Amino acid sequence: MARVVGQRDQLARSVGIAVTTAVMLEQACRVQLLADGFGGVAAPLPAPESERAYAHTLDGSYVLSAWRYLVRRTLAEREQGGSVR
């Protein structure tokens, strides 16, 4: 039983990470297209600075935290009768 529960939890984590990564990628692409539409980014961050600024996003707990937020937001919108974006 514990093995089955563990597998289910691992699958849920994997699905959450995959969906959240796709949502974040879509948002990043949207921002990039907006920036390009306004002439592009004037001066992108150098690699060492960007690695330091975004290091926290490489941790799986960050992505799972974002997943939990997306689930809460979706449930709240459904309860209010709104459409889920």
MITI-135812 format. One record per residue: residue number from 0; residue in one letter; x, y, z of N, C-alpha, C, O in turn. Coordinates in Angstrom, 3 decimals. Layout:
<atoms>
{NUM, A, {X, Y, Z}, {X, Y, Z}, {X, Y, Z}, {X, Y, Z}}
...
</atoms>
This chain:
<atoms>
{0, M, {0.826, -1.195, 0.000}, {0.000, 0.000, 0.000}, {0.863, 1.249, 0.000}, {0.604, 2.195, -0.744}}
{1, A, {1.889, 1.247, 0.837}, {2.768, 2.420, 0.909}, {3.461, 2.653, -0.430}, {3.679, 3.796, -0.831}}
{2, R, {3.801, 1.578, -1.114}, {4.455, 1.721, -2.417}, {3.507, 2.367, -3.426}, {3.919, 3.230, -4.202}}
{3, V, {2.236, 1.953, -3.417}, {1.243, 2.518, -4.334}, {1.016, 3.994, -4.023}, {0.959, 4.816, -4.938}}
{4, V, {0.887, 4.336, -2.752}, {0.698, 5.736, -2.356}, {1.919, 6.556, -2.754}, {1.783, 7.680, -3.239}}
{5, G, {3.092, 6.007, -2.552}, {4.314, 6.699, -2.939}, {4.379, 6.943, -4.439}, {4.795, 8.014, -4.881}}
{6, Q, {3.965, 5.947, -5.223}, {3.955, 6.099, -6.676}, {2.934, 7.156, -7.102}, {3.189, 7.945, -8.011}}
{7, R, {1.785, 7.162, -6.439}, {0.755, 8.147, -6.761}, {1.244, 9.552, -6.452}, {1.031, 10.477, -7.235}}
{8, D, {1.899, 9.709, -5.312}, {2.428, 11.015, -4.937}, {3.512, 11.464, -5.912}, {3.575, 12.636, -6.285}}
{9, Q, {4.357, 10.533, -6.317}, {5.412, 10.870, -7.280}, {4.817, 11.267, -8.622}, {5.303, 12.196, -9.265}}
{10, L, {3.765, 10.568, -9.051}, {3.093, 10.913, -10.304}, {2.459, 12.293, -10.201}, {2.562, 13.097, -11.127}}
{11, A, {1.807, 12.567, -9.083}, {1.193, 13.883, -8.891}, {2.244, 14.984, -8.937}, {2.013, 16.039, -9.527}}
{12, R, {3.393, 14.746, -8.319}, {4.492, 15.723, -8.360}, {4.969, 15.916, -9.796}, {5.205, 17.045, -10.225}}
{13, S, {5.111, 14.820, -10.542}, {5.585, 14.894, -11.921}, {4.614, 15.662, -12.804}, {5.028, 16.482, -13.623}}
{14, V, {3.322, 15.397, -12.637}, {2.303, 16.108, -13.418}, {2.309, 17.585, -13.041}, {2.242, 18.455, -13.909}}
{15, G, {2.389, 17.860, -11.755}, {2.420, 19.244, -11.298}, {3.619, 20.001, -11.843}, {3.494, 21.147, -12.274}}
{16, I, {4.772, 19.363, -11.824}, {5.983, 19.999, -12.348}, {5.860, 20.214, -13.857}, {6.235, 21.275, -14.356}}
{17, A, {5.349, 19.239, -14.580}, {5.216, 19.364, -16.031}, {4.241, 20.478, -16.409}, {4.540, 21.300, -17.275}}
{18, V, {3.090, 20.504, -15.768}, {2.084, 21.525, -16.083}, {2.597, 22.910, -15.713}, {2.461, 23.851, -16.495}}
{19, T, {3.180, 23.040, -14.535}, {3.683, 24.343, -14.095}, {4.801, 24.833, -15.001}, {4.856, 26.016, -15.336}}
{20, T, {5.687, 23.940, -15.395}, {6.764, 24.329, -16.302}, {6.195, 24.818, -17.631}, {6.687, 25.798, -18.190}}
{21, A, {5.167, 24.148, -18.141}, {4.545, 24.577, -19.396}, {3.880, 25.939, -19.245}, {3.991, 26.783, -20.135}}
{22, V, {3.193, 26.162, -18.131}, {2.536, 27.454, -17.890}, {3.584, 28.561, -17.783}, {3.415, 29.636, -18.359}}
{23, M, {4.658, 28.300, -17.054}, {5.712, 29.308, -16.907}, {6.394, 29.600, -18.238}, {6.729, 30.749, -18.528}}
{24, L, {6.601, 28.570, -19.044}, {7.209, 28.773, -20.355}, {6.299, 29.626, -21.235}, {6.765, 30.526, -21.934}}
{25, E, {5.002, 29.338, -21.195}, {4.049, 30.139, -21.974}, {4.087, 31.611, -21.544}, {4.081, 32.506, -22.389}}
{26, Q, {4.126, 31.854, -20.242}, {4.187, 33.230, -19.741}, {5.488, 33.907, -20.160}, {5.479, 35.080, -20.534}}
{27, A, {6.600, 33.189, -20.104}, {7.883, 33.757, -20.512}, {7.875, 34.091, -22.001}, {8.398, 35.128, -22.410}}
{28, C, {7.290, 33.224, -22.801}, {7.197, 33.490, -24.242}, {6.327, 34.719, -24.512}, {6.652, 35.538, -25.371}}
{29, R, {5.239, 34.840, -23.786}, {4.354, 35.998, -23.947}, {5.094, 37.292, -23.604}, {4.986, 38.278, -24.332}}
{30, V, {5.836, 37.294, -22.512}, {6.607, 38.475, -22.113}, {7.679, 38.780, -23.158}, {7.900, 39.942, -23.499}}
{31, Q, {8.347, 37.739, -23.670}, {9.376, 37.940, -24.690}, {8.783, 38.561, -25.952}, {9.378, 39.463, -26.541}}
{32, L, {7.605, 38.075, -26.370}, {6.955, 38.642, -27.554}, {6.549, 40.095, -27.327}, {6.678, 40.927, -28.224}}
{33, L, {6.061, 40.396, -26.134}, {5.725, 41.789, -25.821}, {6.966, 42.671, -25.860}, {6.937, 43.768, -26.418}}
{34, A, {8.049, 42.193, -25.270}, {9.292, 42.964, -25.270}, {9.789, 43.167, -26.703}, {10.215, 44.264, -27.066}}
{35, D, {9.735, 42.128, -27.498}, {10.168, 42.244, -28.894}, {9.304, 43.240, -29.663}, {9.799, 43.974, -30.518}}
{36, G, {8.008, 43.257, -29.350}, {7.098, 44.188, -30.004}, {7.397, 45.642, -29.680}, {7.032, 46.540, -30.438}}
{37, F, {8.051, 45.870, -28.568}, {8.417, 47.229, -28.166}, {9.901, 47.510, -28.385}, {10.470, 48.401, -27.756}}
{38, G, {10.517, 46.750, -29.274}, {11.915, 47.011, -29.609}, {12.917, 46.099, -28.935}, {14.120, 46.269, -29.129}}
{39, G, {12.474, 45.158, -28.169}, {13.385, 44.209, -27.533}, {13.908, 44.688, -26.191}, {13.566, 45.774, -25.721}}
{40, V, {14.724, 43.876, -25.599}, {15.311, 44.171, -24.295}, {16.565, 45.009, -24.532}, {17.421, 44.640, -25.337}}
{41, A, {16.672, 46.126, -23.837}, {17.801, 47.039, -24.042}, {19.122, 46.376, -23.665}, {20.078, 46.406, -24.441}}
{42, A, {19.176, 45.793, -22.507}, {20.422, 45.180, -22.045}, {20.092, 43.963, -21.190}, {19.808, 44.103, -20.001}}
{43, P, {20.126, 42.759, -21.788}, {19.840, 41.564, -20.985}, {20.879, 41.378, -19.883}, {22.013, 41.847, -19.984}}
{44, L, {20.465, 40.688, -18.842}, {21.399, 40.411, -17.748}, {22.532, 39.515, -18.228}, {22.294, 38.575, -18.987}}
{45, P, {23.751, 39.788, -17.802}, {24.842, 38.854, -18.094}, {24.554, 37.507, -17.415}, {23.856, 37.449, -16.403}}
{46, A, {25.091, 36.449, -17.977}, {24.813, 35.091, -17.490}, {25.032, 34.921, -15.989}, {24.161, 34.353, -15.330}}
{47, P, {26.143, 35.382, -15.410}, {26.325, 35.173, -13.962}, {25.240, 35.863, -13.123}, {24.790, 35.319, -12.115}}
{48, E, {24.831, 37.051, -13.544}, {23.785, 37.761, -12.792}, {22.436, 37.071, -12.936}, {21.693, 36.951, -11.962}}
{49, S, {22.115, 36.618, -14.145}, {20.825, 35.949, -14.330}, {20.785, 34.622, -13.587}, {19.746, 34.247, -13.043}}
{50, E, {21.913, 33.902, -13.557}, {21.955, 32.644, -12.808}, {21.730, 32.886, -11.326}, {21.040, 32.112, -10.664}}
{51, R, {22.310, 33.956, -10.807}, {22.136, 34.284, -9.392}, {20.698, 34.755, -9.119}, {20.103, 34.390, -8.106}}
{52, A, {20.153, 35.559, -10.022}, {18.806, 36.111, -9.825}, {17.724, 35.034, -9.887}, {16.705, 35.128, -9.203}}
{53, Y, {17.951, 34.018, -10.708}, {16.916, 32.997, -10.902}, {17.279, 31.641, -10.319}, {16.632, 30.644, -10.639}}
{54, A, {18.285, 31.581, -9.480}, {18.720, 30.300, -8.906}, {17.586, 29.606, -8.149}, {17.481, 28.380, -8.179}}
{55, H, {16.747, 30.378, -7.479}, {15.657, 29.785, -6.691}, {14.654, 29.049, -7.569}, {13.952, 28.164, -7.080}}
{56, T, {14.567, 29.389, -8.853}, {13.591, 28.742, -9.724}, {14.025, 27.350, -10.162}, {13.224, 26.599, -10.718}}
{57, L, {15.277, 27.001, -9.917}, {15.774, 25.690, -10.319}, {15.410, 24.601, -9.319}, {15.544, 23.415, -9.621}}
{58, D, {14.963, 24.980, -8.164}, {14.595, 24.032, -7.117}, {13.184, 23.506, -7.374}, {12.272, 24.280, -7.663}}
{59, G, {13.010, 22.198, -7.269}, {11.696, 21.596, -7.491}, {10.630, 22.122, -6.557}, {9.456, 22.156, -6.927}}
{60, S, {11.004, 22.535, -5.351}, {10.007, 23.041, -4.409}, {9.404, 24.356, -4.901}, {8.242, 24.645, -4.613}}
{61, Y, {10.175, 25.156, -5.638}, {9.652, 26.402, -6.206}, {8.554, 26.085, -7.222}, {7.491, 26.706, -7.207}}
{62, V, {8.811, 25.130, -8.092}, {7.843, 24.764, -9.121}, {6.601, 24.149, -8.481}, {5.481, 24.444, -8.898}}
{63, L, {6.788, 23.304, -7.480}, {5.627, 22.704, -6.806}, {4.822, 23.744, -6.052}, {3.598, 23.635, -5.970}}
{64, S, {5.481, 24.745, -5.502}, {4.765, 25.836, -4.851}, {3.913, 26.595, -5.864}, {2.767, 26.948, -5.584}}
{65, A, {4.475, 26.839, -7.028}, {3.713, 27.499, -8.097}, {2.544, 26.620, -8.541}, {1.463, 27.131, -8.834}}
{66, W, {2.751, 25.312, -8.592}, {1.675, 24.370, -8.949}, {0.519, 24.464, -7.941}, {-0.649, 24.532, -8.324}}
{67, R, {0.863, 24.465, -6.662}, {-0.188, 24.559, -5.640}, {-0.963, 25.870, -5.776}, {-2.177, 25.898, -5.574}}
{68, Y, {-0.266, 26.956, -6.119}, {-0.943, 28.232, -6.342}, {-1.905, 28.124, -7.527}, {-3.043, 28.585, -7.438}}
{69, L, {-1.466, 27.526, -8.624}, {-2.337, 27.386, -9.789}, {-3.582, 26.568, -9.465}, {-4.680, 26.894, -9.916}}
{70, V, {-3.409, 25.513, -8.686}, {-4.554, 24.678, -8.292}, {-5.519, 25.490, -7.426}, {-6.730, 25.460, -7.646}}
{71, R, {-4.978, 26.223, -6.433}, {-5.847, 27.043, -5.571}, {-6.599, 28.094, -6.382}, {-7.793, 28.304, -6.170}}
{72, R, {-5.907, 28.753, -7.308}, {-6.533, 29.790, -8.120}, {-7.633, 29.203, -8.990}, {-8.702, 29.798, -9.124}}
{73, T, {-7.381, 28.046, -9.582}, {-8.378, 27.393, -10.422}, {-9.608, 27.012, -9.612}, {-10.735, 27.237, -10.053}}
{74, L, {-9.403, 26.440, -8.431}, {-10.531, 26.057, -7.582}, {-11.321, 27.282, -7.137}, {-12.551, 27.241, -7.111}}
{75, A, {-10.646, 28.360, -6.791}, {-11.327, 29.594, -6.371}, {-12.148, 30.174, -7.517}, {-13.272, 30.625, -7.299}}
{76, E, {-11.611, 30.169, -8.721}, {-12.355, 30.688, -9.874}, {-13.572, 29.827, -10.167}, {-14.622, 30.348, -10.542}}
{77, R, {-13.444, 28.529, -10.003}, {-14.592, 27.643, -10.223}, {-15.675, 27.884, -9.197}, {-16.861, 27.888, -9.526}}
{78, E, {-15.266, 28.087, -7.932}, {-16.242, 28.344, -6.875}, {-16.999, 29.636, -7.120}, {-18.171, 29.745, -6.761}}
{79, Q, {-16.339, 30.622, -7.730}, {-16.962, 31.909, -7.998}, {-17.741, 31.882, -9.310}, {-18.355, 32.880, -9.688}}
{80, G, {-17.718, 30.755, -9.999}, {-18.472, 30.629, -11.242}, {-17.764, 31.256, -12.419}, {-18.353, 31.390, -13.492}}
{81, G, {-16.528, 31.639, -12.246}, {-15.760, 32.246, -13.332}, {-15.136, 31.193, -14.207}, {-15.096, 30.013, -13.859}}
{82, S, {-14.650, 31.630, -15.343}, {-13.977, 30.692, -16.230}, {-12.507, 30.620, -15.848}, {-11.922, 31.585, -15.358}}
{83, V, {-11.939, 29.470, -16.083}, {-10.531, 29.252, -15.793}, {-9.751, 29.632, -17.046}, {-10.043, 29.158, -18.143}}
{84, R, {-8.753, 30.494, -16.863}, {-7.958, 30.937, -18.026}, {-6.918, 29.939, -18.381}, {-6.161, 30.147, -19.330}}
</atoms>
